[in-house]
Amino acid sequence: MHSGFPTSTGVGRITTAGVITVWPLPEARELTALVYDPRHHGFVVADAKAAVLRWFPTPA
């Protein structure tokens, strides 16, 4: 299972060891929510300020 969290302009991940990694999402303005899509191995991210959904593939 993959988990992540949105920041205002990126997507983050916390490992079980407590390591936090954040990847910027180009052109993101105000990310508010994300949902993991296991079929495509990535996240659909809601950008509230731009009123769009953005795709973010899961980093290796």
PQR file with spaces between the fields and no chain letter, atoms N, CA, C, O and H, PARSE charges and radii, in Angstrom:
ATOM       1  N    MET     1       0.847   -1.184    0.000 -0.4000 1.5000
ATOM       2  CA   MET     1       0.000    0.000    0.000 -0.0000 2.0000
ATOM       3  C    MET     1       0.890    1.244    0.000  0.5500 1.7000
ATOM       4  O    MET     1       1.911    1.286    0.687 -0.5500 1.4000
ATOM       5  N    HIS     2       0.501    2.234   -0.761 -0.4000 1.5000
ATOM       6  CA   HIS     2       1.244    3.479   -0.828 -0.0000 2.0000
ATOM       7  C    HIS     2       0.491    4.547   -0.049  0.5500 1.7000
ATOM       8  O    HIS     2      -0.739    4.575   -0.033 -0.5500 1.4000
ATOM       9  H    HIS     2      -0.328    2.200   -1.319  0.4000 1.0000
ATOM      10  N    SER     3       1.242    5.411    0.588 -0.4000 1.5000
ATOM      11  CA   SER     3       0.601    6.520    1.281 -0.0000 2.0000
ATOM      12  C    SER     3       1.389    7.779    0.976  0.5500 1.7000
ATOM      13  O    SER     3       2.570    7.735    0.633 -0.5500 1.4000
ATOM      14  H    SER     3       2.242    5.387    0.575  0.4000 1.0000
ATOM      15  N    GLY     4       0.722    8.867    1.105 -0.4000 1.5000
ATOM      16  CA   GLY     4       1.360   10.138    0.842 -0.0000 2.0000
ATOM      17  C    GLY     4       0.513   11.242    1.422  0.5500 1.7000
ATOM      18  O    GLY     4      -0.581   11.010    1.937 -0.5500 1.4000
ATOM      19  H    GLY     4      -0.238    8.903    1.384  0.4000 1.0000
ATOM      20  N    PHE     5       1.041   12.456    1.328 -0.4000 1.5000
ATOM      21  CA   PHE     5       0.296   13.611    1.809 -0.0000 2.0000
ATOM      22  C    PHE     5       0.589   14.796    0.902  0.5500 1.7000
ATOM      23  O    PHE     5       1.683   14.897    0.348 -0.5500 1.4000
ATOM      24  H    PHE     5       1.929   12.645    0.910  0.4000 1.0000
ATOM      25  N    PRO     6      -0.376   15.691    0.747 -0.5600 1.5000
ATOM      26  CA   PRO     6      -0.126   16.874   -0.074  0.2800 2.0000
ATOM      27  C    PRO     6       0.501   17.987    0.773  0.5500 1.7000
ATOM      28  O    PRO     6       0.179   18.143    1.951 -0.5500 1.4000
ATOM      29  N    THR     7       1.393   18.749    0.158 -0.4000 1.5000
ATOM      30  CA   THR     7       1.833   20.022    0.717 -0.0000 2.0000
ATOM      31  C    THR     7       1.160   21.071   -0.170  0.5500 1.7000
ATOM      32  O    THR     7       0.368   20.710   -1.041 -0.5500 1.4000
ATOM      33  H    THR     7       1.654   18.623   -0.799  0.4000 1.0000
ATOM      34  N    SER     8       1.446   22.319    0.020 -0.4000 1.5000
ATOM      35  CA   SER     8       0.782   23.317   -0.819 -0.0000 2.0000
ATOM      36  C    SER     8       1.179   23.187   -2.291  0.5500 1.7000
ATOM      37  O    SER     8       0.378   23.498   -3.172 -0.5500 1.4000
ATOM      38  H    SER     8       2.089   22.612    0.727  0.4000 1.0000
ATOM      39  N    THR     9       2.411   22.730   -2.570 -0.4000 1.5000
ATOM      40  CA   THR     9       2.861   22.643   -3.959 -0.0000 2.0000
ATOM      41  C    THR     9       3.586   21.341   -4.283  0.5500 1.7000
ATOM      42  O    THR     9       4.330   21.281   -5.262 -0.5500 1.4000
ATOM      43  H    THR     9       3.062   22.478   -1.854  0.4000 1.0000
ATOM      44  N    GLY    10       3.384   20.306   -3.485 -0.4000 1.5000
ATOM      45  CA   GLY    10       4.066   19.041   -3.743 -0.0000 2.0000
ATOM      46  C    GLY    10       3.390   17.877   -3.052  0.5500 1.7000
ATOM      47  O    GLY    10       2.358   18.021   -2.396 -0.5500 1.4000
ATOM      48  H    GLY    10       2.780   20.354   -2.690  0.4000 1.0000
ATOM      49  N    VAL    11       4.008   16.715   -3.221 -0.4000 1.5000
ATOM      50  CA   VAL    11       3.509   15.484   -2.613 -0.0000 2.0000
ATOM      51  C    VAL    11       4.616   14.924   -1.737  0.5500 1.7000
ATOM      52  O    VAL    11       5.773   14.853   -2.152 -0.5500 1.4000
ATOM      53  H    VAL    11       4.846   16.598   -3.754  0.4000 1.0000
ATOM      54  N    GLY    12       4.252   14.525   -0.515 -0.4000 1.5000
ATOM      55  CA   GLY    12       5.239   13.998    0.414 -0.0000 2.0000
ATOM      56  C    GLY    12       4.970   12.560    0.782  0.5500 1.7000
ATOM      57  O    GLY    12       3.879   12.033    0.569 -0.5500 1.4000
ATOM      58  H    GLY    12       3.312   14.583   -0.178  0.4000 1.0000
ATOM      59  N    ARG    13       6.006   11.927    1.350 -0.4000 1.5000
ATOM      60  CA   ARG    13       5.875   10.553    1.821 -0.0000 2.0000
ATOM      61  C    ARG    13       6.690   10.421    3.107  0.5500 1.7000
ATOM      62  O    ARG    13       7.776   10.989    3.218 -0.5500 1.4000
ATOM      63  H    ARG    13       6.893   12.355    1.524  0.4000 1.0000
ATOM      64  N    ILE    14       6.167    9.674    4.075 -0.4000 1.5000
ATOM      65  CA   ILE    14       6.874    9.385    5.321 -0.0000 2.0000
ATOM      66  C    ILE    14       7.069    7.883    5.393  0.5500 1.7000
ATOM      67  O    ILE    14       6.108    7.123    5.274 -0.5500 1.4000
ATOM      68  H    ILE    14       5.284    9.212    3.986  0.4000 1.0000
ATOM      69  N    THR    15       8.322    7.447    5.588 -0.4000 1.5000
ATOM      70  CA   THR    15       8.584    6.015    5.700 -0.0000 2.0000
ATOM      71  C    THR    15       8.336    5.556    7.135  0.5500 1.7000
ATOM      72  O    THR    15       8.173    6.377    8.037 -0.5500 1.4000
ATOM      73  H    THR    15       9.102    8.065    5.685  0.4000 1.0000
ATOM      74  N    THR    16       8.310    4.256    7.335 -0.4000 1.5000
ATOM      75  CA   THR    16       8.130    3.723    8.688 -0.0000 2.0000
ATOM      76  C    THR    16       9.321    4.066    9.581  0.5500 1.7000
ATOM      77  O    THR    16       9.205    4.022   10.805 -0.5500 1.4000
ATOM      78  H    THR    16       8.443    3.589    6.602  0.4000 1.0000
ATOM      79  N    ALA    17      10.458    4.407    8.987 -0.4000 1.5000
ATOM      80  CA   ALA    17      11.635    4.821    9.748 -0.0000 2.0000
ATOM      81  C    ALA    17      11.589    6.308   10.099  0.5500 1.7000
ATOM      82  O    ALA    17      12.478    6.817   10.782 -0.5500 1.4000
ATOM      83  H    ALA    17      10.552    4.443    7.992  0.4000 1.0000
ATOM      84  N    GLY    18      10.553    6.998    9.631 -0.4000 1.5000
ATOM      85  CA   GLY    18      10.405    8.412    9.940 -0.0000 2.0000
ATOM      86  C    GLY    18      11.075    9.362    8.962  0.5500 1.7000
ATOM      87  O    GLY    18      11.176   10.557    9.240 -0.5500 1.4000
ATOM      88  H    GLY    18       9.831    6.585    9.076  0.4000 1.0000
ATOM      89  N    VAL    19      11.534    8.859    7.828 -0.4000 1.5000
ATOM      90  CA   VAL    19      12.169    9.700    6.811 -0.0000 2.0000
ATOM      91  C    VAL    19      11.084   10.363    5.972  0.5500 1.7000
ATOM      92  O    VAL    19      10.206    9.692    5.430 -0.5500 1.4000
ATOM      93  H    VAL    19      11.452    7.889    7.602  0.4000 1.0000
ATOM      94  N    ILE    20      11.155   11.697    5.871 -0.4000 1.5000
ATOM      95  CA   ILE    20      10.175   12.464    5.094 -0.0000 2.0000
ATOM      96  C    ILE    20      10.819   12.912    3.786  0.5500 1.7000
ATOM      97  O    ILE    20      11.918   13.466    3.783 -0.5500 1.4000
ATOM      98  H    ILE    20      11.869   12.242    6.311  0.4000 1.0000
ATOM      99  N    THR    21      10.126   12.668    2.678 -0.4000 1.5000
ATOM     100  CA   THR    21      10.567   13.117    1.361 -0.0000 2.0000
ATOM     101  C    THR    21       9.408   13.882    0.730  0.5500 1.7000
ATOM     102  O    THR    21       8.259   13.444    0.794 -0.5500 1.4000
ATOM     103  H    THR    21       9.233   12.217    2.680  0.4000 1.0000
ATOM     104  N    VAL    22       9.715   15.031    0.117 -0.4000 1.5000
ATOM     105  CA   VAL    22       8.681   15.826   -0.564 -0.0000 2.0000
ATOM     106  C    VAL    22       9.159   16.101   -1.986  0.5500 1.7000
ATOM     107  O    VAL    22      10.283   16.552   -2.203 -0.5500 1.4000
ATOM     108  H    VAL    22      10.648   15.386    0.065  0.4000 1.0000
ATOM     109  N    TRP    23       8.275   15.817   -2.956 -0.4000 1.5000
ATOM     110  CA   TRP    23       8.563   16.087   -4.363 -0.0000 2.0000
ATOM     111  C    TRP    23       7.681   17.241   -4.829  0.5500 1.7000
ATOM     112  O    TRP    23       6.472   17.221   -4.601 -0.5500 1.4000
ATOM     113  H    TRP    23       7.362   15.450   -2.779  0.4000 1.0000
ATOM     114  N    PRO    24       8.266   18.244   -5.478 -0.5600 1.5000
ATOM     115  CA   PRO    24       7.450   19.348   -5.999  0.2800 2.0000
ATOM     116  C    PRO    24       6.615   18.882   -7.187  0.5500 1.7000
ATOM     117  O    PRO    24       7.040   18.017   -7.953 -0.5500 1.4000
ATOM     118  N    LEU    25       5.452   19.447   -7.330 -0.4000 1.5000
ATOM     119  CA   LEU    25       4.576   19.155   -8.464 -0.0000 2.0000
ATOM     120  C    LEU    25       4.540   20.424   -9.316  0.5500 1.7000
ATOM     121  O    LEU    25       3.949   21.423   -8.907 -0.5500 1.4000
ATOM     122  H    LEU    25       5.107   20.149   -6.708  0.4000 1.0000
ATOM     123  N    PRO    26       5.167   20.397  -10.500 -0.5600 1.5000
ATOM     124  CA   PRO    26       5.237   21.600  -11.331  0.2800 2.0000
ATOM     125  C    PRO    26       3.861   22.240  -11.546  0.5500 1.7000
ATOM     126  O    PRO    26       2.874   21.551  -11.803 -0.5500 1.4000
ATOM     127  N    GLU    27       3.818   23.526  -11.441 -0.4000 1.5000
ATOM     128  CA   GLU    27       2.634   24.358  -11.652 -0.0000 2.0000
ATOM     129  C    GLU    27       1.562   24.206  -10.577  0.5500 1.7000
ATOM     130  O    GLU    27       0.481   24.780  -10.712 -0.5500 1.4000
ATOM     131  H    GLU    27       4.620   24.086  -11.233  0.4000 1.0000
ATOM     132  N    ALA    28       1.830   23.456   -9.524 -0.4000 1.5000
ATOM     133  CA   ALA    28       0.854   23.320   -8.436 -0.0000 2.0000
ATOM     134  C    ALA    28       0.727   24.651   -7.710  0.5500 1.7000
ATOM     135  O    ALA    28       1.707   25.373   -7.533 -0.5500 1.4000
ATOM     136  H    ALA    28       2.708   22.990   -9.414  0.4000 1.0000
ATOM     137  N    ARG    29      -0.509   24.967   -7.289 -0.4000 1.5000
ATOM     138  CA   ARG    29      -0.754   26.251   -6.621 -0.0000 2.0000
ATOM     139  C    ARG    29      -1.258   26.068   -5.195  0.5500 1.7000
ATOM     140  O    ARG    29      -0.838   26.802   -4.301 -0.5500 1.4000
ATOM     141  H    ARG    29      -1.306   24.380   -7.433  0.4000 1.0000
ATOM     142  N    GLU    30      -2.145   25.113   -4.963 -0.4000 1.5000
ATOM     143  CA   GLU    30      -2.664   24.869   -3.615 -0.0000 2.0000
ATOM     144  C    GLU    30      -3.251   23.459   -3.548  0.5500 1.7000
ATOM     145  O    GLU    30      -4.457   23.267   -3.698 -0.5500 1.4000
ATOM     146  H    GLU    30      -2.486   24.517   -5.690  0.4000 1.0000
ATOM     147  N    LEU    31      -2.381   22.482   -3.321 -0.4000 1.5000
ATOM     148  CA   LEU    31      -2.825   21.091   -3.277 -0.0000 2.0000
ATOM     149  C    LEU    31      -3.555   20.839   -1.967  0.5500 1.7000
ATOM     150  O    LEU    31      -3.102   21.255   -0.901 -0.5500 1.4000
ATOM     151  H    LEU    31      -1.400   22.638   -3.199  0.4000 1.0000
ATOM     152  N    THR    32      -4.689   20.155   -2.057 -0.4000 1.5000
ATOM     153  CA   THR    32      -5.502   19.969   -0.861 -0.0000 2.0000
ATOM     154  C    THR    32      -5.786   18.511   -0.528  0.5500 1.7000
ATOM     155  O    THR    32      -6.028   18.196    0.637 -0.5500 1.4000
ATOM     156  H    THR    32      -5.057   19.818   -2.923  0.4000 1.0000
ATOM     157  N    ALA    33      -5.766   17.623   -1.494 -0.4000 1.5000
ATOM     158  CA   ALA    33      -6.097   16.222   -1.233 -0.0000 2.0000
ATOM     159  C    ALA    33      -5.465   15.346   -2.300  0.5500 1.7000
ATOM     160  O    ALA    33      -5.168   15.802   -3.404 -0.5500 1.4000
ATOM     161  H    ALA    33      -5.569   17.879   -2.440  0.4000 1.0000
ATOM     162  N    LEU    34      -5.263   14.081   -1.955 -0.4000 1.5000
ATOM     163  CA   LEU    34      -4.761   13.139   -2.951 -0.0000 2.0000
ATOM     164  C    LEU    34      -5.358   11.767   -2.714  0.5500 1.7000
ATOM     165  O    LEU    34      -5.739   11.416   -1.597 -0.5500 1.4000
ATOM     166  H    LEU    34      -5.503   13.710   -1.058  0.4000 1.0000
ATOM     167  N    VAL    35      -5.430   10.994   -3.800 -0.4000 1.5000
ATOM     168  CA   VAL    35      -5.961    9.637   -3.764 -0.0000 2.0000
ATOM     169  C    VAL    35      -5.001    8.757   -4.558  0.5500 1.7000
ATOM     170  O    VAL    35      -4.632    9.097   -5.682 -0.5500 1.4000
ATOM     171  H    VAL    35      -5.121   11.280   -4.707  0.4000 1.0000
ATOM     172  N    TYR    36      -4.596    7.630   -3.979 -0.4000 1.5000
ATOM     173  CA   TYR    36      -3.694    6.710   -4.667 -0.0000 2.0000
ATOM     174  C    TYR    36      -4.466    5.880   -5.690  0.5500 1.7000
ATOM     175  O    TYR    36      -5.547    5.371   -5.394 -0.5500 1.4000
ATOM     176  H    TYR    36      -4.896    7.354   -3.066  0.4000 1.0000
ATOM     177  N    ASP    37      -3.910    5.744   -6.890 -0.4000 1.5000
ATOM     178  CA   ASP    37      -4.494    4.924   -7.951 -0.0000 2.0000
ATOM     179  C    ASP    37      -3.578    3.717   -8.167  0.5500 1.7000
ATOM     180  O    ASP    37      -2.571    3.836   -8.866 -0.5500 1.4000
ATOM     181  H    ASP    37      -3.032    6.158   -7.130  0.4000 1.0000
ATOM     182  N    PRO    38      -3.906    2.554   -7.582 -0.5600 1.5000
ATOM     183  CA   PRO    38      -3.015    1.399   -7.679  0.2800 2.0000
ATOM     184  C    PRO    38      -2.866    0.851   -9.097  0.5500 1.7000
ATOM     185  O    PRO    38      -1.842    0.249   -9.421 -0.5500 1.4000
ATOM     186  N    ARG    39      -3.866    1.050   -9.935 -0.4000 1.5000
ATOM     187  CA   ARG    39      -3.772    0.565  -11.319 -0.0000 2.0000
ATOM     188  C    ARG    39      -2.681    1.277  -12.101  0.5500 1.7000
ATOM     189  O    ARG    39      -2.022    0.679  -12.953 -0.5500 1.4000
ATOM     190  H    ARG    39      -4.697    1.538   -9.671  0.4000 1.0000
ATOM     191  N    HIS    40      -2.495    2.556  -11.806 -0.4000 1.5000
ATOM     192  CA   HIS    40      -1.523    3.361  -12.553 -0.0000 2.0000
ATOM     193  C    HIS    40      -0.320    3.774  -11.709  0.5500 1.7000
ATOM     194  O    HIS    40       0.537    4.524  -12.177 -0.5500 1.4000
ATOM     195  H    HIS    40      -3.030    3.041  -11.114  0.4000 1.0000
ATOM     196  N    HIS    41      -0.253    3.295  -10.480 -0.4000 1.5000
ATOM     197  CA   HIS    41       0.882    3.537   -9.572 -0.0000 2.0000
ATOM     198  C    HIS    41       1.213    5.021   -9.417  0.5500 1.7000
ATOM     199  O    HIS    41       2.331    5.460   -9.690 -0.5500 1.4000
ATOM     200  H    HIS    41      -0.950    2.686  -10.100  0.4000 1.0000
ATOM     201  N    GLY    42       0.232    5.764   -8.982 -0.4000 1.5000
ATOM     202  CA   GLY    42       0.445    7.184   -8.746 -0.0000 2.0000
ATOM     203  C    GLY    42      -0.727    7.784   -7.999  0.5500 1.7000
ATOM     204  O    GLY    42      -1.633    7.075   -7.560 -0.5500 1.4000
ATOM     205  H    GLY    42      -0.675    5.407   -8.760  0.4000 1.0000
ATOM     206  N    PHE    43      -0.698    9.088   -7.860 -0.4000 1.5000
ATOM     207  CA   PHE    43      -1.712    9.815   -7.111 -0.0000 2.0000
ATOM     208  C    PHE    43      -2.469   10.792   -8.002  0.5500 1.7000
ATOM     209  O    PHE    43      -1.890   11.418   -8.890 -0.5500 1.4000
ATOM     210  H    PHE    43       0.037    9.664   -8.216  0.4000 1.0000
ATOM     211  N    VAL    44      -3.751   10.913   -7.754 -0.4000 1.5000
ATOM     212  CA   VAL    44      -4.547   11.988   -8.324 -0.0000 2.0000
ATOM     213  C    VAL    44      -4.606   13.040   -7.223  0.5500 1.7000
ATOM     214  O    VAL    44      -5.040   12.755   -6.106 -0.5500 1.4000
ATOM     215  H    VAL    44      -4.221   10.405   -7.032  0.4000 1.0000
ATOM     216  N    VAL    45      -4.172   14.250   -7.539 -0.4000 1.5000
ATOM     217  CA   VAL    45      -4.047   15.312   -6.548 -0.0000 2.0000
ATOM     218  C    VAL    45      -4.986   16.461   -6.900  0.5500 1.7000
ATOM     219  O    VAL    45      -5.028   16.894   -8.052 -0.5500 1.4000
ATOM     220  H    VAL    45      -3.820   14.482   -8.445  0.4000 1.0000
ATOM     221  N    ALA    46      -5.734   16.953   -5.925 -0.4000 1.5000
ATOM     222  CA   ALA    46      -6.646   18.084   -6.143 -0.0000 2.0000
ATOM     223  C    ALA    46      -5.909   19.389   -5.899  0.5500 1.7000
ATOM     224  O    ALA    46      -5.310   19.583   -4.841 -0.5500 1.4000
ATOM     225  H    ALA    46      -5.699   16.601   -4.990  0.4000 1.0000
ATOM     226  N    ASP    47      -5.954   20.280   -6.875 -0.4000 1.5000
ATOM     227  CA   ASP    47      -5.365   21.616   -6.755 -0.0000 2.0000
ATOM     228  C    ASP    47      -6.524   22.602   -6.647  0.5500 1.7000
ATOM     229  O    ASP    47      -7.135   22.965   -7.652 -0.5500 1.4000
ATOM     230  H    ASP    47      -6.441   20.122   -7.734  0.4000 1.0000
ATOM     231  N    ALA    48      -6.819   23.030   -5.429 -0.4000 1.5000
ATOM     232  CA   ALA    48      -7.993   23.868   -5.162 -0.0000 2.0000
ATOM     233  C    ALA    48      -7.915   25.237   -5.825  0.5500 1.7000
ATOM     234  O    ALA    48      -8.904   25.714   -6.381 -0.5500 1.4000
ATOM     235  H    ALA    48      -6.322   22.736   -4.613  0.4000 1.0000
ATOM     236  N    LYS    49      -6.762   25.866   -5.771 -0.4000 1.5000
ATOM     237  CA   LYS    49      -6.640   27.221   -6.317 -0.0000 2.0000
ATOM     238  C    LYS    49      -6.746   27.236   -7.846  0.5500 1.7000
ATOM     239  O    LYS    49      -7.328   28.154   -8.423 -0.5500 1.4000
ATOM     240  H    LYS    49      -5.958   25.479   -5.318  0.4000 1.0000
ATOM     241  N    ALA    50      -6.180   26.213   -8.495 -0.4000 1.5000
ATOM     242  CA   ALA    50      -6.242   26.139   -9.953 -0.0000 2.0000
ATOM     243  C    ALA    50      -7.518   25.435  -10.431  0.5500 1.7000
ATOM     244  O    ALA    50      -7.817   25.447  -11.626 -0.5500 1.4000
ATOM     245  H    ALA    50      -5.708   25.467   -8.026  0.4000 1.0000
ATOM     246  N    ALA    51      -8.274   24.822   -9.507 -0.4000 1.5000
ATOM     247  CA   ALA    51      -9.518   24.106   -9.816 -0.0000 2.0000
ATOM     248  C    ALA    51      -9.295   22.996  -10.838  0.5500 1.7000
ATOM     249  O    ALA    51     -10.050   22.861  -11.801 -0.5500 1.4000
ATOM     250  H    ALA    51      -8.032   24.813   -8.537  0.4000 1.0000
ATOM     251  N    VAL    52      -8.235   22.195  -10.611 -0.4000 1.5000
ATOM     252  CA   VAL    52      -7.924   21.075  -11.492 -0.0000 2.0000
ATOM     253  C    VAL    52      -7.484   19.868  -10.665  0.5500 1.7000
ATOM     254  O    VAL    52      -7.117   19.997   -9.497 -0.5500 1.4000
ATOM     255  H    VAL    52      -7.622   22.305   -9.829  0.4000 1.0000
ATOM     256  N    LEU    53      -7.528   18.692  -11.296 -0.4000 1.5000
ATOM     257  CA   LEU    53      -6.922   17.488  -10.728 -0.0000 2.0000
ATOM     258  C    LEU    53      -5.600   17.293  -11.462  0.5500 1.7000
ATOM     259  O    LEU    53      -5.520   17.468  -12.678 -0.5500 1.4000
ATOM     260  H    LEU    53      -7.827   18.587  -12.245  0.4000 1.0000
ATOM     261  N    ARG    54      -4.585   16.936  -10.723 -0.4000 1.5000
ATOM     262  CA   ARG    54      -3.262   16.727  -11.321 -0.0000 2.0000
ATOM     263  C    ARG    54      -2.834   15.284  -11.085  0.5500 1.7000
ATOM     264  O    ARG    54      -3.223   14.674  -10.089 -0.5500 1.4000
ATOM     265  H    ARG    54      -4.650   16.795   -9.735  0.4000 1.0000
ATOM     266  N    TRP    55      -2.040   14.740  -11.993 -0.4000 1.5000
ATOM     267  CA   TRP    55      -1.526   13.393  -11.883 -0.0000 2.0000
ATOM     268  C    TRP    55      -0.090   13.466  -11.367  0.5500 1.7000
ATOM     269  O    TRP    55       0.705   14.288  -11.824 -0.5500 1.4000
ATOM     270  H    TRP    55      -1.724   15.236  -12.802  0.4000 1.0000
ATOM     271  N    PHE    56       0.234   12.588  -10.401 -0.4000 1.5000
ATOM     272  CA   PHE    56       1.588   12.505   -9.860 -0.0000 2.0000
ATOM     273  C    PHE    56       1.979   11.040   -9.782  0.5500 1.7000
ATOM     274  O    PHE    56       1.475   10.324   -8.916 -0.5500 1.4000
ATOM     275  H    PHE    56      -0.412   11.921  -10.030  0.4000 1.0000
ATOM     276  N    PRO    57       2.881   10.560  -10.676 -0.5600 1.5000
ATOM     277  CA   PRO    57       3.297    9.162  -10.613  0.2800 2.0000
ATOM     278  C    PRO    57       4.116    8.898   -9.363  0.5500 1.7000
ATOM     279  O    PRO    57       4.859    9.771   -8.915 -0.5500 1.4000
ATOM     280  N    THR    58       3.989    7.705   -8.795 -0.4000 1.5000
ATOM     281  CA   THR    58       4.734    7.351   -7.595 -0.0000 2.0000
ATOM     282  C    THR    58       6.227    7.277   -7.920  0.5500 1.7000
ATOM     283  O    THR    58       6.626    6.530   -8.813 -0.5500 1.4000
ATOM     284  H    THR    58       3.385    6.996   -9.159  0.4000 1.0000
ATOM     285  N    PRO    59       7.055    8.042   -7.205 -0.5600 1.5000
ATOM     286  CA   PRO    59       8.507    7.980   -7.434  0.2800 2.0000
ATOM     287  C    PRO    59       9.065    6.618   -7.008  0.5500 1.7000
ATOM     288  O    PRO    59       8.521    5.959   -6.122 -0.5500 1.4000
ATOM     289  N    ALA    60      10.132    6.222   -7.641 -0.4000 1.5000
ATOM     290  CA   ALA    60      10.768    4.924   -7.326 -0.0000 2.0000
ATOM     291  C    ALA    60      11.445    4.968   -5.987  0.5500 1.7000
ATOM     292  O    ALA    60      12.029    3.973   -5.558 -0.5500 1.4000
ATOM     293  H    ALA    60      10.573    6.758   -8.361  0.4000 1.0000
